[in-house]
Amino acid sequence: MPSSVANIHSETGWDALAGELPVVVRVMSSPATLEELAEVVGEPDLVKVRRRLARLVREGVIVQRDDRYEAPARIIDSVRQEGLLTSFGLHLMPTITRLANDPSCGLALQLDLDLDEAEQERLCAGWEKELVDELNELSDRPAPAKRPYTLVVVGTSDVPPPGPPSERLIETLKRCARQRSGPDAKRAMLLSYEAHFGHREEAEALVRKAAARLEGRGPGSRYTLVYGFCANERGSGGAR
Protein backbone atom coordinates (compact mmCIF):
# COMPACT_ATOMS: atom_id res chain seq x y z
CA MET A 1 0.00 0.00 0.00
CA PRO A 2 1.39 3.47 -0.81
CA SER A 3 2.81 5.43 2.12
CA SER A 4 1.20 8.71 1.05
CA VAL A 5 -1.91 10.36 2.44
CA ALA A 6 -5.10 10.46 0.38
CA ASN A 7 -6.97 13.74 0.86
CA ILE A 8 -10.76 13.39 0.59
CA HIS A 9 -12.03 16.89 1.32
CA SER A 10 -15.02 17.31 -1.01
CA GLU A 11 -18.55 17.03 0.34
CA THR A 12 -19.39 14.15 -2.01
CA GLY A 13 -16.17 12.39 -1.05
CA TRP A 14 -16.96 12.74 2.65
CA ASP A 15 -20.48 11.40 2.13
CA ALA A 16 -19.12 8.36 0.31
CA LEU A 17 -16.45 7.77 2.97
CA ALA A 18 -18.83 8.21 5.90
CA GLY A 19 -21.46 5.97 4.32
CA GLU A 20 -19.12 3.08 3.60
CA LEU A 21 -16.68 3.08 6.52
CA PRO A 22 -16.68 -0.73 6.94
CA VAL A 23 -15.61 -1.15 3.31
CA VAL A 24 -12.86 1.47 3.60
CA VAL A 25 -11.35 -0.06 6.72
CA ARG A 26 -11.47 -3.52 5.14
CA VAL A 27 -9.51 -2.47 2.07
CA MET A 28 -7.05 -0.55 4.21
CA SER A 29 -6.29 -3.82 5.92
CA SER A 30 -5.61 -5.59 2.59
CA PRO A 31 -6.97 -5.64 -0.98
CA ALA A 32 -10.35 -7.37 -1.23
CA THR A 33 -12.55 -8.86 -3.93
CA LEU A 34 -16.13 -7.88 -4.67
CA GLU A 35 -17.34 -11.03 -2.93
CA GLU A 36 -15.29 -10.32 0.19
CA LEU A 37 -16.65 -6.78 0.43
CA ALA A 38 -20.19 -8.04 -0.09
CA GLU A 39 -19.68 -10.17 3.01
CA VAL A 40 -18.37 -7.15 4.93
CA VAL A 41 -21.51 -5.09 4.24
CA GLY A 42 -23.91 -8.03 4.50
CA GLU A 43 -25.33 -7.56 1.00
CA PRO A 44 -25.80 -10.73 -1.11
CA ASP A 45 -26.69 -8.80 -4.27
CA LEU A 46 -23.32 -8.29 -6.00
CA VAL A 47 -24.78 -5.82 -8.47
CA LYS A 48 -25.77 -3.50 -5.62
CA VAL A 49 -22.38 -3.90 -3.97
CA ARG A 50 -20.58 -3.13 -7.24
CA ARG A 51 -22.64 0.04 -7.56
CA ARG A 52 -21.68 1.13 -4.04
CA LEU A 53 -18.02 0.44 -4.72
CA ALA A 54 -18.15 2.38 -7.99
CA ARG A 55 -19.14 5.48 -6.02
CA LEU A 56 -16.14 5.06 -3.72
CA VAL A 57 -13.83 4.59 -6.70
CA ARG A 58 -15.29 7.65 -8.43
CA GLU A 59 -14.60 9.81 -5.35
CA GLY A 60 -11.06 8.47 -4.96
CA VAL A 61 -11.80 6.83 -1.60
CA ILE A 62 -10.73 3.42 -2.89
CA VAL A 63 -9.12 2.21 -6.12
CA GLN A 64 -9.81 -0.85 -8.27
CA ARG A 65 -6.97 -2.92 -9.63
CA ASP A 66 -8.13 -5.83 -11.77
CA ASP A 67 -10.56 -7.84 -9.63
CA ARG A 68 -9.56 -6.32 -6.31
CA TYR A 69 -10.28 -3.12 -4.45
CA GLU A 70 -7.69 -1.40 -2.27
CA ALA A 71 -7.01 1.83 -0.42
CA PRO A 72 -5.27 4.67 -2.25
CA ALA A 73 -2.91 5.32 0.70
CA ARG A 74 -2.01 4.20 4.21
CA ILE A 75 -3.94 7.13 5.66
CA ILE A 76 -7.09 8.83 4.43
CA ASP A 77 -7.38 12.44 5.55
CA SER A 78 -10.89 13.86 5.43
CA VAL A 79 -12.72 16.88 6.82
CA ARG A 80 -16.10 16.31 8.46
CA GLN A 81 -18.86 17.78 6.31
CA GLU A 82 -21.93 16.98 8.39
CA GLY A 83 -22.85 18.67 11.65
CA LEU A 84 -21.11 17.88 14.91
CA LEU A 85 -24.15 16.05 16.30
CA THR A 86 -24.20 13.65 13.34
CA SER A 87 -20.51 12.84 13.70
CA PHE A 88 -20.94 12.58 17.47
CA GLY A 89 -23.78 10.09 17.13
CA LEU A 90 -22.14 7.97 14.45
CA HIS A 91 -18.56 7.71 15.64
CA LEU A 92 -18.21 8.57 19.33
CA MET A 93 -21.32 7.96 21.40
CA PRO A 94 -21.72 4.26 20.43
CA THR A 95 -18.18 3.39 21.54
CA ILE A 96 -18.24 5.40 24.76
CA THR A 97 -21.69 4.02 25.65
CA ARG A 98 -20.56 0.46 25.02
CA LEU A 99 -17.46 0.88 27.19
CA ALA A 100 -19.55 2.46 29.95
CA ASN A 101 -22.18 -0.30 29.90
CA ASP A 102 -19.73 -3.18 29.53
CA PRO A 103 -16.21 -2.33 30.80
CA SER A 104 -15.04 -5.85 29.96
CA CYS A 105 -15.53 -5.22 26.22
CA GLY A 106 -12.38 -3.16 25.91
CA LEU A 107 -10.10 -0.57 27.42
CA ALA A 108 -11.27 2.70 28.98
CA LEU A 109 -8.73 5.00 30.64
CA GLN A 110 -9.62 8.39 32.09
CA LEU A 111 -6.80 10.74 33.10
CA ASP A 112 -7.33 13.89 35.15
CA LEU A 113 -4.45 16.18 34.26
CA ASP A 114 -2.86 19.39 35.49
CA LEU A 115 -2.57 21.33 32.21
CA ASP A 116 -2.86 25.08 31.80
CA GLU A 117 -4.90 26.56 28.94
CA ALA A 118 -1.97 26.82 26.53
CA GLU A 119 -0.98 23.22 27.20
CA GLN A 120 -4.55 22.08 26.63
CA GLU A 121 -4.67 23.78 23.23
CA ARG A 122 -1.32 22.30 22.22
CA LEU A 123 -2.51 18.84 23.23
CA CYS A 124 -5.65 19.18 21.10
CA ALA A 125 -3.80 20.67 18.13
CA GLY A 126 -1.07 18.05 17.95
CA TRP A 127 -2.72 15.03 19.44
CA GLU A 128 -0.67 11.84 19.69
CA LYS A 129 0.66 11.56 16.16
CA GLU A 130 3.09 9.00 17.55
CA LEU A 131 0.22 6.76 18.70
CA VAL A 132 -1.57 6.98 15.35
CA ASP A 133 1.63 6.13 13.48
CA GLU A 134 2.26 3.15 15.76
CA LEU A 135 -1.30 1.87 15.35
CA ASN A 136 -1.06 2.27 11.57
CA GLU A 137 2.13 0.23 11.53
CA LEU A 138 0.59 -2.51 13.68
CA SER A 139 -2.53 -2.60 11.50
CA ASP A 140 -0.37 -3.11 8.41
CA ARG A 141 1.35 -6.19 9.83
CA PRO A 142 0.23 -9.55 8.39
CA ALA A 143 -1.95 -11.67 10.66
CA PRO A 144 -3.95 -14.90 10.20
CA ALA A 145 -7.16 -12.99 10.97
CA LYS A 146 -7.99 -9.38 11.69
CA ARG A 147 -10.91 -7.64 13.37
CA PRO A 148 -12.01 -4.01 13.26
CA TYR A 149 -11.33 -1.95 16.38
CA THR A 150 -12.17 1.60 17.36
CA LEU A 151 -10.10 4.08 19.32
CA VAL A 152 -11.83 7.17 20.69
CA VAL A 153 -10.13 10.02 22.48
CA VAL A 154 -12.20 12.62 24.33
CA GLY A 155 -10.75 15.58 26.19
CA THR A 156 -12.26 18.65 27.86
CA SER A 157 -11.39 21.33 30.39
CA ASP A 158 -15.01 21.12 31.62
CA VAL A 159 -14.01 18.38 34.05
CA PRO A 160 -16.91 16.37 35.55
CA PRO A 161 -16.92 15.76 39.30
CA PRO A 162 -15.82 12.42 40.77
CA GLY A 163 -18.30 9.59 40.32
CA PRO A 164 -18.76 6.03 39.03
CA PRO A 165 -16.37 5.48 36.09
CA SER A 166 -19.15 4.53 33.66
CA GLU A 167 -21.24 7.62 34.42
CA ARG A 168 -18.16 9.83 34.25
CA LEU A 169 -17.28 8.54 30.76
CA ILE A 170 -20.69 9.55 29.41
CA GLU A 171 -20.64 12.91 31.20
CA THR A 172 -17.15 13.69 29.87
CA LEU A 173 -18.28 13.04 26.31
CA LYS A 174 -21.34 15.29 26.75
CA ARG A 175 -19.26 18.11 28.22
CA CYS A 176 -16.66 17.77 25.49
CA ALA A 177 -19.30 17.98 22.77
CA ARG A 178 -20.74 21.14 24.32
CA GLN A 179 -17.32 22.72 24.63
CA ARG A 180 -16.46 21.79 21.04
CA SER A 181 -19.41 23.93 19.91
CA GLY A 182 -18.47 26.98 21.99
CA PRO A 183 -15.76 29.63 22.27
CA ASP A 184 -13.34 27.22 24.01
CA ALA A 185 -13.45 24.66 21.18
CA LYS A 186 -9.63 24.65 20.90
CA ARG A 187 -9.48 23.05 24.34
CA ALA A 188 -11.82 20.17 23.49
CA MET A 189 -10.79 16.96 21.76
CA LEU A 190 -13.06 14.54 19.90
CA LEU A 191 -11.29 11.87 17.89
CA SER A 192 -12.34 8.53 16.43
CA TYR A 193 -9.84 6.19 14.76
CA GLU A 194 -10.73 2.79 13.31
CA ALA A 195 -8.62 0.05 11.77
CA HIS A 196 -8.22 -3.73 11.58
CA PHE A 197 -5.83 -5.49 13.96
CA GLY A 198 -4.74 -9.08 14.24
CA HIS A 199 -3.24 -8.62 17.70
CA ARG A 200 -5.59 -6.83 20.08
CA GLU A 201 -3.20 -7.05 23.02
CA GLU A 202 -0.46 -5.22 21.13
CA ALA A 203 -2.85 -2.46 20.06
CA GLU A 204 -4.10 -2.03 23.62
CA ALA A 205 -0.49 -1.86 24.83
CA LEU A 206 0.16 1.04 22.45
CA VAL A 207 -2.87 2.92 23.81
CA ARG A 208 -1.73 2.30 27.40
CA LYS A 209 1.74 3.57 26.51
CA ALA A 210 0.26 6.77 25.07
CA ALA A 211 -1.74 7.32 28.25
CA ALA A 212 1.34 6.67 30.38
CA ARG A 213 3.16 9.48 28.61
CA LEU A 214 0.65 11.92 30.12
CA GLU A 215 0.27 10.41 33.57
CA GLY A 216 3.17 12.50 34.82
CA ARG A 217 0.96 15.60 34.37
CA GLY A 218 -1.56 14.43 36.93
CA PRO A 219 -3.44 14.02 39.08
CA GLY A 220 -5.07 17.36 38.44
CA SER A 221 -8.44 18.99 38.01
CA ARG A 222 -7.94 21.32 35.04
CA TYR A 223 -8.33 18.81 32.20
CA THR A 224 -9.67 15.29 31.70
CA LEU A 225 -8.75 12.94 28.87
CA VAL A 226 -10.37 9.62 27.96
CA TYR A 227 -8.82 6.83 25.88
CA GLY A 228 -11.33 4.19 24.78
CA PHE A 229 -10.45 1.12 22.70
CA CYS A 230 -12.68 -1.83 21.81
CA ALA A 231 -13.76 -4.14 19.00
CA ASN A 232 -16.06 -2.49 16.50
CA GLU A 233 -19.50 -4.09 16.61
CA ARG A 234 -21.03 -2.23 13.64
CA GLY A 235 -20.24 -5.11 11.30
CA SER A 236 -16.75 -4.42 10.11
CA GLY A 237 -15.59 -1.08 11.36
CA GLY A 238 -14.79 2.38 10.22
CA ALA A 239 -11.83 4.20 8.74
CA ARG A 240 -8.55 5.25 10.14
Residue pairs with C-beta under 8 A, 6 or more apart in sequence:
1 28
1 70
1 71
1 73
1 74
1 140
2 72
2 73
2 74
3 73
3 74
4 73
4 74
5 73
5 74
5 75
5 76
5 77
6 60
6 61
6 71
6 72
6 73
6 75
6 76
6 77
7 77
7 78
8 14
8 17
8 59
8 60
8 61
8 76
8 77
8 78
9 77
9 78
9 79
10 59
11 81
12 59
13 59
13 60
13 61
13 78
14 78
14 79
14 80
14 81
14 82
15 81
16 55
16 56
16 58
16 59
16 61
17 24
17 56
17 59
17 61
17 76
17 78
17 239
18 81
18 82
18 90
20 41
20 52
20 55
20 56
20 61
21 194
21 234
21 237
21 238
21 239
22 40
22 41
22 148
22 234
22 235
22 236
22 237
22 238
23 37
23 40
23 41
23 52
23 53
23 56
23 62
23 69
23 236
24 56
24 61
24 62
24 71
24 76
24 238
24 239
25 148
25 194
25 195
25 196
25 236
25 237
25 238
25 239
25 240
26 32
26 36
26 37
26 40
26 148
26 196
26 236
26 237
27 37
27 62
27 69
27 70
27 71
28 71
28 74
28 76
28 139
28 195
28 196
28 239
28 240
29 139
29 146
29 195
29 196
30 70
31 65
31 68
31 69
31 70
32 40
32 68
32 69
32 70
33 67
33 68
33 69
34 46
34 49
34 50
34 53
34 67
34 69
35 46
37 49
37 53
37 69
38 44
38 45
38 46
38 49
40 235
40 236
41 49
41 52
41 235
41 236
42 235
43 49
43 52
53 62
53 64
53 69
56 62
56 69
57 63
57 64
57 69
60 72
61 72
61 76
62 69
62 70
62 71
62 72
63 69
63 70
63 71
63 72
74 136
74 140
75 136
75 240
76 239
76 240
80 87
84 177
84 180
84 181
85 177
87 190
88 177
88 190
91 152
91 192
91 238
92 152
92 154
92 173
92 190
92 192
93 173
94 234
95 150
95 152
95 192
95 228
95 230
96 152
96 154
96 169
96 170
96 173
96 226
96 228
97 170
98 105
98 106
98 230
98 233
99 105
99 106
99 107
99 108
99 169
99 228
99 230
100 108
100 165
100 166
100 167
100 169
100 170
101 166
103 165
103 166
105 230
105 231
106 204
106 228
106 229
106 230
106 231
107 204
107 207
107 208
107 227
107 228
107 229
107 230
108 165
108 169
108 226
108 227
108 228
108 229
109 207
109 208
109 211
109 226
109 227
109 228
110 165
110 168
110 169
110 172
110 224
110 225
110 226
110 227
111 211
111 214
111 215
111 218
111 224
111 225
111 226
111 227
112 159
112 218
112 219
112 220
112 221
112 223
112 224
113 214
113 217
113 218
113 219
113 220
113 222
113 223
113 224
113 225
114 217
114 218
114 219
114 220
114 221
114 222
114 223
115 123
115 217
115 220
115 222
115 223
116 222
117 157
117 187
119 217
120 155
120 157
120 186
120 187
120 222
120 223
121 186
121 187
123 155
123 189
123 223
123 225
124 155
124 186
124 187
124 188
124 189
125 186
127 153
127 189
127 191
128 153
128 210
130 210
131 206
131 207
131 209
131 210
132 193
132 240
134 206
135 151
135 193
135 195
135 203
135 206
135 240
136 195
136 240
138 197
138 199
138 202
138 203
138 206
139 146
139 195
139 196
139 197
139 240
141 198
141 199
142 198
143 197
143 198
143 199
144 198
145 198
146 196
146 197
146 198
147 196
147 197
147 198
147 200
147 231
147 232
148 194
148 195
148 196
148 231
148 232
148 236
148 237
148 238
149 194
149 195
149 196
149 197
149 200
149 203
149 229
149 230
149 231
149 232
149 237
150 192
150 193
150 194
150 228
150 229
150 230
150 231
150 232
150 237
150 238
151 191
151 192
151 193
151 194
151 207
151 227
151 228
151 229
152 191
152 192
152 193
152 226
152 227
152 228
152 229
153 189
153 190
153 191
153 193
153 225
153 226
153 227
153 228
154 172
154 173
154 176
154 189
154 190
154 191
154 225
154 226
154 228
155 176
155 188
155 189
155 223
155 224
155 225
155 226
156 172
156 175
156 176
156 179
156 187
156 188
156 189
156 223
156 224
157 179
157 184
157 187
157 188
157 222
157 223
158 175
158 176
158 178
158 179
159 175
159 221
159 222
159 223
159 224
160 168
160 171
160 172
160 175
160 224
162 168
163 171
169 226
169 228
172 224
172 226
173 226
176 188
176 189
176 190
177 188
177 190
179 185
179 187
179 188
180 188
180 190
187 223
189 225
192 238
193 240
194 232
194 237
194 238
194 239
194 240
195 237
195 240
196 237
197 203
200 231
203 229
204 229
207 227
207 229
210 227
211 227
214 225
232 238
